[in-house]
Amino acid sequence: MDNRIICVVGPTATGKTKMGVALAKRFGGEVVSVDSMQIYRGMTVGTAAPTPEEMEGVPHHMIAVADPRESWSVAGFTEQADRCVQDILRRGKRPVLVGGTGLYLDSLVAGRTFAPGSSGGETRKALQEELSRRGVEALYRELAQVDPVCAARLHLSDEKRILRALEVYRQTGETITEHDARTRGLPPRYEAYYIGLSFRERADLYARIDRRVDAMVDRGLLQEVERLLQSGLPEDATALQAIGYKQFLAVRRGEATAQEAVEEVKLRSRQYAKRQLTWLRRNEAIHWILWEKEPNFPMGLQNATEYLTAQGLG
């Protein structure tokens, strides 16, 4: 089976949704969203999930598939998204992966498997009980004995990763270091062709992000947060810790004004875009399309189409 996929990547607010739809139409594909927050239902405005109009009739997958009360791991996302990609390929279509959550995308393309264990599992519960009873130093010493390489990377304050590493060893007899080395040695599951979108000047990217945040507020971001809370979603839900939602929770609690929240969302979004670019620049396979002051989508689509066609996609 043809395992070639198209990936549209880039920092937030660079036009990935529009480019993904255009390439899906051009290459007979369907879109798979690779966004850690667009999976949640009822969070359309703050996650910039594509509207039916923006989808232009192109099937989209992995959008609004989870209850906001759920907390998804990269392993859970990868497993479900991979089913979507496999189904699209079996039907003779071209998967177009679109999104800015780099870890999720890399894991999906690589076909990475994850060591067993979960936050609600018996082994994790036992370790958490030991943590309360024995303290993190005792567990860290245990980890240092069985997996010194992993322990050397972790600080005592990183309780979550210390527990995870011990959980893997106790459940499988294999250290997390051994597991990661083994899975990294496997060939990628998919042959991926990357189209990267960004701006030539960082200031233009940041200006576009600011305008996008203003548009989200105009479209009802604060009201969306209110609806989620009225539905019974607890304030400490993972979904509400996303940029935009967390800041407007503070408004609802009277801890910030709406304008202060807007400025905070802009700042956090710009910082997030910078982290996304840092992650993506490690991937030398990305074919970058750099916008000037504003995106020129006809030019960008022609550029992307010529590149992908030259790679043998058609």
Buried (B, 14 or more C-beta within 10 A) or exposed (E): EEBBBBBBBBBBBBBBBBBBBBBBBBBEBBBBBBBBBBBBBBBBBBBBBBEEEBBEEBEBBBBBBBBBEBEBEBBBBBBBBBEBBBBBBEEEBBBBBBBBBBBBBBBBBBBBBBBEBEEEEEBBEBBBEBBEEEEBEEBBEBBBEBBEEBBEEBEEEBBEBBBBBBBBBBBBEEBBBBBBEEBEEEEEBBEBBBBBBBBEEBEBBBBBBBEBBEEBBEBBBBEBBBBBBEEEBEBEBBBBEBBBBBBBBBBBEEEBEEEEBBBBBBBBBBEBBBEBBEBBEEBEEBBBBBBEEEBBBEEBBEBBBEBBEEEEBE
